[in-house]
Amino acid sequence: MTMRKRGVATLLATAVLLMSGCDQAEKAAQQMLSKTAESAKQAIDDTHKAAEQALNEATGYKPAEPDAAPKDNKDSSQAI
């Protein structure tokens, strides 16, 4: 009887350890997927930017300069 209780306790402890290990593995996998997705997004953005630049150079199109940063108007942000 004592041996059986020890066996059950050992199996339960092993199951708990395995489940905690699975949670850690899942978190690590999610972090890796997140980093991979961010890298892929950056690669797509870089490719898009390079394609636009190549197209502009091929067609002779010069995009308009971006507008200057809006000036802070402290007067308009004050309460009346």
Biopython code that builds the backbone (N, CA, C, O; Angstrom):
import numpy as np
from Bio.PDB.StructureBuilder import StructureBuilder

atoms = [
    (1, "MET", "N", (0.819, -1.186, 0.000)),
    (1, "MET", "CA", (0.000, 0.000, 0.000)),
    (1, "MET", "C", (0.866, 1.255, 0.000)),
    (1, "MET", "O", (0.572, 2.197, -0.735)),
    (2, "THR", "N", (1.900, 1.290, 0.786)),
    (2, "THR", "CA", (2.770, 2.440, 0.845)),
    (2, "THR", "C", (3.489, 2.633, -0.480)),
    (2, "THR", "O", (3.676, 3.762, -0.934)),
    (3, "MET", "N", (3.885, 1.543, -1.089)),
    (3, "MET", "CA", (4.582, 1.618, -2.374)),
    (3, "MET", "C", (3.653, 2.195, -3.442)),
    (3, "MET", "O", (4.091, 2.961, -4.301)),
    (4, "ARG", "N", (2.407, 1.835, -3.390)),
    (4, "ARG", "CA", (1.434, 2.329, -4.361)),
    (4, "ARG", "C", (1.235, 3.838, -4.187)),
    (4, "ARG", "O", (1.167, 4.567, -5.176)),
    (5, "LYS", "N", (1.143, 4.309, -2.949)),
    (5, "LYS", "CA", (0.968, 5.735, -2.680)),
    (5, "LYS", "C", (2.194, 6.515, -3.160)),
    (5, "LYS", "O", (2.068, 7.608, -3.712)),
    (6, "ARG", "N", (3.356, 5.953, -2.946)),
    (6, "ARG", "CA", (4.575, 6.622, -3.417)),
    (6, "ARG", "C", (4.608, 6.684, -4.933)),
    (6, "ARG", "O", (5.038, 7.681, -5.514)),
    (7, "GLY", "N", (4.159, 5.628, -5.561)),
    (7, "GLY", "CA", (4.123, 5.598, -7.025)),
    (7, "GLY", "C", (3.171, 6.647, -7.581)),
    (7, "GLY", "O", (3.490, 7.341, -8.547)),
    (8, "VAL", "N", (2.002, 6.754, -6.962)),
    (8, "VAL", "CA", (1.018, 7.747, -7.400)),
    (8, "VAL", "C", (1.563, 9.156, -7.175)),
    (8, "VAL", "O", (1.430, 10.026, -8.037)),
    (9, "ALA", "N", (2.177, 9.375, -6.010)),
    (9, "ALA", "CA", (2.749, 10.694, -5.721)),
    (9, "ALA", "C", (3.853, 11.033, -6.717)),
    (9, "ALA", "O", (3.954, 12.174, -7.168)),
    (10, "THR", "N", (4.668, 10.061, -7.057)),
    (10, "THR", "CA", (5.741, 10.284, -8.032)),
    (10, "THR", "C", (5.165, 10.609, -9.398)),
    (10, "THR", "O", (5.649, 11.517, -10.074)),
    (11, "LEU", "N", (4.142, 9.883, -9.811)),
    (11, "LEU", "CA", (3.508, 10.158, -11.107)),
    (11, "LEU", "C", (2.891, 11.549, -11.129)),
    (11, "LEU", "O", (3.011, 12.262, -12.125)),
    (12, "LEU", "N", (2.233, 11.942, -10.047)),
    (12, "LEU", "CA", (1.632, 13.279, -9.994)),
    (12, "LEU", "C", (2.704, 14.365, -10.029)),
    (12, "LEU", "O", (2.555, 15.365, -10.732)),
    (13, "ALA", "N", (3.770, 14.173, -9.281)),
    (13, "ALA", "CA", (4.857, 15.157, -9.279)),
    (13, "ALA", "C", (5.481, 15.264, -10.661)),
    (13, "ALA", "O", (5.777, 16.364, -11.127)),
    (14, "THR", "N", (5.684, 14.125, -11.318)),
    (14, "THR", "CA", (6.254, 14.131, -12.664)),
    (14, "THR", "C", (5.325, 14.852, -13.637)),
    (14, "THR", "O", (5.787, 15.610, -14.490)),
    (15, "ALA", "N", (4.030, 14.621, -13.516)),
    (15, "ALA", "CA", (3.067, 15.280, -14.399)),
    (15, "ALA", "C", (3.100, 16.794, -14.198)),
    (15, "ALA", "O", (3.051, 17.549, -15.169)),
    (16, "VAL", "N", (3.183, 17.240, -12.943)),
    (16, "VAL", "CA", (3.238, 18.675, -12.664)),
    (16, "VAL", "C", (4.512, 19.286, -13.256)),
    (16, "VAL", "O", (4.474, 20.364, -13.849)),
    (17, "LEU", "N", (5.630, 18.593, -13.088)),
    (17, "LEU", "CA", (6.892, 19.100, -13.651)),
    (17, "LEU", "C", (6.831, 19.174, -15.169)),
    (17, "LEU", "O", (7.307, 20.142, -15.764)),
    (18, "LEU", "N", (6.255, 18.168, -15.794)),
    (18, "LEU", "CA", (6.144, 18.175, -17.254)),
    (18, "LEU", "C", (5.244, 19.306, -17.732)),
    (18, "LEU", "O", (5.538, 19.960, -18.732)),
    (19, "MET", "N", (4.141, 19.538, -17.012)),
    (19, "MET", "CA", (3.232, 20.613, -17.417)),
    (19, "MET", "C", (3.894, 21.975, -17.266)),
    (19, "MET", "O", (3.695, 22.848, -18.110)),
    (20, "SER", "N", (4.670, 22.174, -16.218)),
    (20, "SER", "CA", (5.345, 23.466, -16.061)),
    (20, "SER", "C", (6.407, 23.637, -17.136)),
    (20, "SER", "O", (6.624, 24.745, -17.628)),
    (21, "GLY", "N", (7.058, 22.560, -17.497)),
    (21, "GLY", "CA", (8.029, 22.622, -18.587)),
    (21, "GLY", "C", (7.369, 22.954, -19.910)),
    (21, "GLY", "O", (7.940, 23.675, -20.729)),
    (22, "CYS", "N", (6.172, 22.434, -20.124)),
    (22, "CYS", "CA", (5.433, 22.719, -21.360)),
    (22, "CYS", "C", (5.039, 24.189, -21.423)),
    (22, "CYS", "O", (5.088, 24.802, -22.489)),
    (23, "ASP", "N", (4.648, 24.755, -20.286)),
    (23, "ASP", "CA", (4.298, 26.178, -20.259)),
    (23, "ASP", "C", (5.498, 27.041, -20.625)),
    (23, "ASP", "O", (5.374, 28.008, -21.377)),
    (24, "GLN", "N", (6.657, 26.684, -20.087)),
    (24, "GLN", "CA", (7.865, 27.448, -20.397)),
    (24, "GLN", "C", (8.221, 27.304, -21.871)),
    (24, "GLN", "O", (8.621, 28.275, -22.513)),
    (25, "ALA", "N", (8.078, 26.109, -22.404)),
    (25, "ALA", "CA", (8.369, 25.887, -23.823)),
    (25, "ALA", "C", (7.397, 26.669, -24.695)),
    (25, "ALA", "O", (7.790, 27.212, -25.727)),
    (26, "GLU", "N", (6.130, 26.730, -24.288)),
    (26, "GLU", "CA", (5.133, 27.478, -25.059)),
    (26, "GLU", "C", (5.453, 28.971, -25.046)),
    (26, "GLU", "O", (5.349, 29.637, -26.076)),
    (27, "LYS", "N", (5.840, 29.496, -23.887)),
    (27, "LYS", "CA", (6.198, 30.914, -23.804)),
    (27, "LYS", "C", (7.406, 31.224, -24.675)),
    (27, "LYS", "O", (7.435, 32.244, -25.363)),
    (28, "ALA", "N", (8.399, 30.346, -24.645)),
    (28, "ALA", "CA", (9.591, 30.551, -25.466)),
    (28, "ALA", "C", (9.232, 30.506, -26.948)),
    (28, "ALA", "O", (9.747, 31.298, -27.738)),
    (29, "ALA", "N", (8.356, 29.588, -27.324)),
    (29, "ALA", "CA", (7.938, 29.483, -28.723)),
    (29, "ALA", "C", (7.169, 30.733, -29.149)),
    (29, "ALA", "O", (7.346, 31.221, -30.266)),
    (30, "GLN", "N", (6.316, 31.253, -28.262)),
    (30, "GLN", "CA", (5.568, 32.465, -28.585)),
    (30, "GLN", "C", (6.504, 33.655, -28.760)),
    (30, "GLN", "O", (6.307, 34.472, -29.660)),
    (31, "GLN", "N", (7.519, 33.757, -27.907)),
    (31, "GLN", "CA", (8.486, 34.845, -28.041)),
    (31, "GLN", "C", (9.245, 34.736, -29.351)),
    (31, "GLN", "O", (9.470, 35.735, -30.036)),
    (32, "MET", "N", (9.639, 33.517, -29.695)),
    (32, "MET", "CA", (10.380, 33.309, -30.932)),
    (32, "MET", "C", (9.505, 33.641, -32.148)),
    (32, "MET", "O", (9.977, 34.257, -33.103)),
    (33, "LEU", "N", (8.240, 33.237, -32.110)),
    (33, "LEU", "CA", (7.332, 33.551, -33.209)),
    (33, "LEU", "C", (7.110, 35.055, -33.317)),
    (33, "LEU", "O", (7.028, 35.597, -34.420)),
    (34, "SER", "N", (7.012, 35.722, -32.185)),
    (34, "SER", "CA", (6.828, 37.178, -32.194)),
    (34, "SER", "C", (8.029, 37.871, -32.823)),
    (34, "SER", "O", (7.871, 38.784, -33.634)),
    (35, "LYS", "N", (9.232, 37.435, -32.448)),
    (35, "LYS", "CA", (10.441, 38.026, -33.025)),
    (35, "LYS", "C", (10.538, 37.731, -34.509)),
    (35, "LYS", "O", (10.944, 38.588, -35.294)),
    (36, "THR", "N", (10.162, 36.512, -34.898)),
    (36, "THR", "CA", (10.195, 36.137, -36.311)),
    (36, "THR", "C", (9.197, 36.971, -37.107)),
    (36, "THR", "O", (9.504, 37.416, -38.213)),
    (37, "ALA", "N", (8.015, 37.182, -36.555)),
    (37, "ALA", "CA", (7.005, 37.990, -37.242)),
    (37, "ALA", "C", (7.484, 39.426, -37.393)),
    (37, "ALA", "O", (7.279, 40.040, -38.440)),
    (38, "GLU", "N", (8.119, 39.966, -36.359)),
    (38, "GLU", "CA", (8.631, 41.335, -36.434)),
    (38, "GLU", "C", (9.733, 41.441, -37.491)),
    (38, "GLU", "O", (9.785, 42.418, -38.239)),
    (39, "SER", "N", (10.606, 40.443, -37.553)),
    (39, "SER", "CA", (11.663, 40.436, -38.568)),
    (39, "SER", "C", (11.073, 40.354, -39.972)),
    (39, "SER", "O", (11.536, 41.034, -40.888)),
    (40, "ALA", "N", (10.060, 39.525, -40.134)),
    (40, "ALA", "CA", (9.415, 39.395, -41.442)),
    (40, "ALA", "C", (8.744, 40.707, -41.839)),
    (40, "ALA", "O", (8.827, 41.121, -42.996)),
    (41, "LYS", "N", (8.082, 41.361, -40.888)),
    (41, "LYS", "CA", (7.441, 42.644, -41.171)),
    (41, "LYS", "C", (8.479, 43.674, -41.585)),
    (41, "LYS", "O", (8.256, 44.436, -42.526)),
    (42, "GLN", "N", (9.611, 43.705, -40.893)),
    (42, "GLN", "CA", (10.675, 44.649, -41.231)),
    (42, "GLN", "C", (11.218, 44.357, -42.624)),
    (42, "GLN", "O", (11.474, 45.283, -43.394)),
    (43, "ALA", "N", (11.396, 43.077, -42.957)),
    (43, "ALA", "CA", (11.890, 42.712, -44.282)),
    (43, "ALA", "C", (10.904, 43.144, -45.367)),
    (43, "ALA", "O", (11.306, 43.631, -46.424)),
    (44, "ILE", "N", (9.621, 42.962, -45.098)),
    (44, "ILE", "CA", (8.605, 43.379, -46.077)),
    (44, "ILE", "C", (8.621, 44.886, -46.246)),
    (44, "ILE", "O", (8.556, 45.389, -47.368)),
    (45, "ASP", "N", (8.707, 45.610, -45.141)),
    (45, "ASP", "CA", (8.752, 47.076, -45.211)),
    (45, "ASP", "C", (9.982, 47.554, -45.984)),
    (45, "ASP", "O", (9.888, 48.458, -46.815)),
    (46, "ASP", "N", (11.129, 46.944, -45.706)),
    (46, "ASP", "CA", (12.362, 47.323, -46.407)),
    (46, "ASP", "C", (12.261, 47.023, -47.901)),
    (46, "ASP", "O", (12.698, 47.820, -48.731)),
    (47, "THR", "N", (11.680, 45.866, -48.239)),
    (47, "THR", "CA", (11.517, 45.495, -49.639)),
    (47, "THR", "C", (10.567, 46.463, -50.342)),
    (47, "THR", "O", (10.813, 46.865, -51.479)),
    (48, "HIS", "N", (9.495, 46.830, -49.671)),
    (48, "HIS", "CA", (8.539, 47.779, -50.246)),
    (48, "HIS", "C", (9.203, 49.133, -50.493)),
    (48, "HIS", "O", (9.014, 49.750, -51.541)),
    (49, "LYS", "N", (9.975, 49.579, -49.519)),
    (49, "LYS", "CA", (10.660, 50.864, -49.659)),
    (49, "LYS", "C", (11.652, 50.825, -50.825)),
    (49, "LYS", "O", (11.728, 51.772, -51.607)),
    (50, "ALA", "N", (12.406, 49.739, -50.940)),
    (50, "ALA", "CA", (13.372, 49.615, -52.031)),
    (50, "ALA", "C", (12.665, 49.542, -53.385)),
    (50, "ALA", "O", (13.149, 50.104, -54.367)),
    (51, "ALA", "N", (11.532, 48.857, -53.442)),
    (51, "ALA", "CA", (10.786, 48.758, -54.692)),
    (51, "ALA", "C", (10.232, 50.120, -55.107)),
    (51, "ALA", "O", (10.271, 50.481, -56.283)),
    (52, "GLU", "N", (9.715, 50.873, -54.130)),
    (52, "GLU", "CA", (9.223, 52.213, -54.449)),
    (52, "GLU", "C", (10.346, 53.101, -54.970)),
    (52, "GLU", "O", (10.166, 53.852, -55.929)),
    (53, "GLN", "N", (11.500, 53.007, -54.328)),
    (53, "GLN", "CA", (12.637, 53.825, -54.744)),
    (53, "GLN", "C", (13.087, 53.441, -56.152)),
    (53, "GLN", "O", (13.375, 54.314, -56.970)),
    (54, "ALA", "N", (13.148, 52.141, -56.437)),
    (54, "ALA", "CA", (13.553, 51.692, -57.763)),
    (54, "ALA", "C", (12.544, 52.139, -58.820)),
    (54, "ALA", "O", (12.930, 52.546, -59.916)),
    (55, "LEU", "N", (11.277, 52.065, -58.498)),
    (55, "LEU", "CA", (10.248, 52.502, -59.436)),
    (55, "LEU", "C", (10.336, 54.003, -59.684)),
    (55, "LEU", "O", (10.212, 54.463, -60.819)),
    (56, "ASN", "N", (10.551, 54.757, -58.612)),
    (56, "ASN", "CA", (10.685, 56.203, -58.758)),
    (56, "ASN", "C", (11.898, 56.566, -59.611)),
    (56, "ASN", "O", (11.834, 57.481, -60.433)),
    (57, "GLU", "N", (12.992, 55.854, -59.415)),
    (57, "GLU", "CA", (14.193, 56.128, -60.208)),
    (57, "GLU", "C", (13.968, 55.753, -61.665)),
    (57, "GLU", "O", (14.425, 56.454, -62.568)),
    (58, "ALA", "N", (13.267, 54.652, -61.897)),
    (58, "ALA", "CA", (13.025, 54.200, -63.267)),
    (58, "ALA", "C", (12.086, 55.142, -64.008)),
    (58, "ALA", "O", (12.242, 55.340, -65.213)),
    (59, "THR", "N", (11.136, 55.714, -63.327)),
    (59, "THR", "CA", (10.163, 56.595, -63.983)),
    (59, "THR", "C", (10.560, 58.061, -63.901)),
    (59, "THR", "O", (9.942, 58.903, -64.552)),
    (60, "GLY", "N", (11.568, 58.374, -63.122)),
    (60, "GLY", "CA", (11.999, 59.754, -62.969)),
    (60, "GLY", "C", (11.112, 60.540, -62.033)),
    (60, "GLY", "O", (11.200, 61.766, -61.980)),
    (61, "TYR", "N", (10.256, 59.853, -61.289)),
    (61, "TYR", "CA", (9.342, 60.517, -60.357)),
    (61, "TYR", "C", (10.088, 60.890, -59.085)),
    (61, "TYR", "O", (10.845, 60.091, -58.533)),
    (62, "LYS", "N", (9.864, 62.110, -58.634)),
    (62, "LYS", "CA", (10.463, 62.552, -57.376)),
    (62, "LYS", "C", (9.327, 62.821, -56.399)),
    (62, "LYS", "O", (8.533, 63.738, -56.609)),
    (63, "PRO", "N", (9.242, 62.031, -55.334)),
    (63, "PRO", "CA", (8.155, 62.247, -54.380)),
    (63, "PRO", "C", (8.302, 63.596, -53.685)),
    (63, "PRO", "O", (9.411, 64.097, -53.505)),
    (64, "ALA", "N", (7.186, 64.167, -53.305)),
    (64, "ALA", "CA", (7.187, 65.461, -52.610)),
    (64, "ALA", "C", (7.880, 65.304, -51.266)),
    (64, "ALA", "O", (7.822, 64.250, -50.632)),
    (65, "GLU", "N", (8.529, 66.364, -50.854)),
    (65, "GLU", "CA", (9.181, 66.353, -49.541)),
    (65, "GLU", "C", (8.112, 66.256, -48.472)),
    (65, "GLU", "O", (7.058, 66.884, -48.584)),
    (66, "PRO", "N", (8.374, 65.479, -47.443)),
    (66, "PRO", "CA", (7.386, 65.406, -46.357)),
    (66, "PRO", "C", (7.221, 66.773, -45.713)),
    (66, "PRO", "O", (8.174, 67.545, -45.609)),
    (67, "ASP", "N", (6.007, 67.059, -45.285)),
    (67, "ASP", "CA", (5.739, 68.335, -44.629)),
    (67, "ASP", "C", (6.599, 68.468, -43.382)),
    (67, "ASP", "O", (6.910, 67.487, -42.705)),
    (68, "ALA", "N", (6.967, 69.690, -43.105)),
    (68, "ALA", "CA", (7.740, 69.941, -41.896)),
    (68, "ALA", "C", (6.887, 69.581, -40.695)),
    (68, "ALA", "O", (5.658, 69.619, -40.758)),
    (69, "ALA", "N", (7.532, 69.242, -39.628)),
    (69, "ALA", "CA", (6.810, 68.867, -38.413)),
    (69, "ALA", "C", (5.946, 70.041, -37.974)),
    (69, "ALA", "O", (6.388, 71.190, -38.008)),
    (70, "PRO", "N", (4.732, 69.758, -37.568)),
    (70, "PRO", "CA", (3.869, 70.861, -37.136)),
    (70, "PRO", "C", (4.477, 71.566, -35.931)),
    (70, "PRO", "O", (5.033, 70.943, -35.027)),
    (71, "LYS", "N", (4.351, 72.877, -35.953)),
    (71, "LYS", "CA", (4.903, 73.670, -34.867)),
    (71, "LYS", "C", (3.986, 73.579, -33.658)),
    (71, "LYS", "O", (2.763, 73.524, -33.786)),
    (72, "ASP", "N", (4.596, 73.565, -32.493)),
    (72, "ASP", "CA", (3.786, 73.573, -31.274)),
    (72, "ASP", "C", (3.178, 74.953, -31.102)),
    (72, "ASP", "O", (3.869, 75.971, -31.147)),
    (73, "ASN", "N", (1.918, 74.958, -30.910)),
    (73, "ASN", "CA", (1.234, 76.221, -30.670)),
    (73, "ASN", "C", (0.744, 76.181, -29.225)),
    (73, "ASN", "O", (-0.356, 75.705, -28.944)),
    (74, "LYS", "N", (1.558, 76.676, -28.331)),
    (74, "LYS", "CA", (1.251, 76.605, -26.922)),
    (74, "LYS", "C", (0.010, 77.412, -26.570)),
    (74, "LYS", "O", (-0.700, 77.081, -25.621)),
    (75, "ASP", "N", (-0.252, 78.467, -27.329)),
    (75, "ASP", "CA", (-1.406, 79.298, -27.036)),
    (75, "ASP", "C", (-2.717, 78.520, -27.228)),
    (75, "ASP", "O", (-3.659, 78.682, -26.452)),
    (76, "SER", "N", (-2.769, 77.685, -28.256)),
    (76, "SER", "CA", (-4.020, 76.977, -28.529)),
    (76, "SER", "C", (-4.255, 75.850, -27.547)),
    (76, "SER", "O", (-5.388, 75.389, -27.405)),
    (77, "SER", "N", (-3.206, 75.388, -26.860)),
    (77, "SER", "CA", (-3.398, 74.283, -25.936)),
    (77, "SER", "C", (-3.759, 74.746, -24.531)),
    (77, "SER", "O", (-4.044, 73.922, -23.662)),
    (78, "GLN", "N", (-3.749, 76.052, -24.301)),
    (78, "GLN", "CA", (-4.094, 76.559, -22.975)),
    (78, "GLN", "C", (-5.598, 76.637, -22.822)),
    (78, "GLN", "O", (-6.324, 76.943, -23.768)),
    (79, "ALA", "N", (-6.049, 76.356, -21.617)),
    (79, "ALA", "CA", (-7.482, 76.414, -21.334)),
    (79, "ALA", "C", (-7.918, 77.878, -21.263)),
    (79, "ALA", "O", (-7.148, 78.758, -20.879)),
    (80, "ILE", "N", (-9.150, 78.106, -21.639)),
    (80, "ILE", "CA", (-9.692, 79.463, -21.622)),
    (80, "ILE", "C", (-10.249, 79.767, -20.253)),
    (80, "ILE", "O", (-10.757, 80.864, -20.023)),
]
sb = StructureBuilder()
sb.init_structure("model")
sb.init_model(0)
sb.init_chain("A")
sb.init_seg("    ")
for serial, (resi, resn, name, xyz) in enumerate(atoms, 1):
    if name == "N":
        sb.init_residue(resn, " ", resi, " ")
    sb.init_atom(name, np.array(xyz, "f"), 0.0, 1.0, " ", f" {name:<3s}", serial, name[0])
structure = sb.get_structure()
